[in-house]
Amino acid sequence: MDKEKECCCTRKKERSPEEYKSLIHRLNRIEGQIRGIRRMVEEDAYCNDILIQSSAVCAAMNAFNKELLSNHIKTCVAQDIRDGKDETIDELVATLQKLMK
């Protein structure tokens, strides 16, 4: 399969137990926040209250993305650069552009 057309789902990354635990903990909290927002909508909560909770979820997702990106740069990107895989820099730039939309 062409490297440029390779599906991201075919690549894997082994995470340390600490990294795994931290990311899963963040996702579990976000999942709970989403369930709380759904419950608020089902219970006809005031729009402003829902918006505040929705904003908190966005902030939590941003924190998750920052942690994951930091880990990615320190491990995957750094190792690929050491291995001479300069295309990883282009991939990182493209990812950052998507995150900044």
C-alpha positions in Angstrom: 0.0 0.0 0.0 1.3 3.5 -0.9 2.7 5.2 2.2 0.7 8.4 1.5 -2.6 6.4 1.2 -1.9 4.2 4.2 -4.8 4.2 6.6 -4.0 5.6 10.0 -5.8 2.6 11.5 -3.1 0.2 10.3 -0.4 1.9 12.5 -0.1 1.2 16.2 1.6 2.8 19.1 2.5 1.0 22.3 1.9 3.4 25.2 3.4 3.3 28.7 1.0 2.2 31.4 1.1 5.8 32.8 0.3 7.4 29.4 -2.5 4.8 28.8 -4.0 5.4 32.3 -3.9 9.2 32.0 -5.5 9.2 28.5 -8.2 6.8 29.5 -8.9 8.7 32.7 -9.4 11.9 30.7 -11.7 10.1 28.2 -13.8 8.6 31.0 -14.3 12.1 32.5 -15.3 13.5 29.1 -17.7 10.6 28.5 -19.3 11.4 31.9 -19.6 15.0 31.0 -21.3 14.1 27.7 -23.7 11.9 29.5 -24.5 14.7 31.9 -25.2 17.1 29.0 -27.5 14.5 27.4 -29.3 14.2 30.7 -29.6 18.0 30.9 -31.2 18.1 27.4 -33.6 15.2 28.3 -34.6 17.0 31.5 -35.2 20.4 29.6 -32.4 22.2 31.4 -31.9 25.9 30.7 -29.9 26.5 27.5 -27.2 28.6 29.2 -26.5 25.8 31.7 -26.1 23.3 28.9 -23.8 25.6 27.0 -21.6 26.1 30.0 -21.3 22.3 30.3 -20.6 21.9 26.6 -17.8 24.5 26.9 -16.3 22.4 29.7 -16.3 19.4 27.4 -14.5 21.3 24.7 -11.9 22.4 27.2 -11.5 18.8 28.4 -11.1 17.6 24.8 -8.5 20.3 24.2 -6.6 19.2 27.3 -6.8 15.6 26.0 -5.5 16.7 22.6 -2.6 18.6 24.1 -1.5 15.7 26.2 -1.8 13.3 23.3 0.1 15.6 20.9 2.8 16.2 23.5 3.3 12.5 23.9 3.2 12.0 20.1 5.9 14.6 19.5 8.2 13.3 22.3 7.9 9.6 21.2 6.7 8.9 17.7 7.9 12.1 16.0 11.2 12.3 17.7 12.0 8.6 17.0 11.0 9.0 13.3 13.2 12.0 12.9 16.1 10.1 14.5 15.4 7.3 12.0 15.5 9.8 9.1 11.8 9.6 8.4 11.4 13.3 7.4 7.8 12.7 6.1 6.7 12.6 9.7 7.3 16.3 9.9 4.9 16.9 7.1 2.4 14.6 8.8 2.8 16.6 12.1 2.3 19.9 10.2 -0.9 18.6 8.6 -2.2 17.3 11.9 -1.5 20.7 13.6 -3.3 22.5 10.8 -6.3 20.2 11.3 -6.3 20.9 15.1 -6.1 24.6 14.5 -9.2 24.9 12.3 
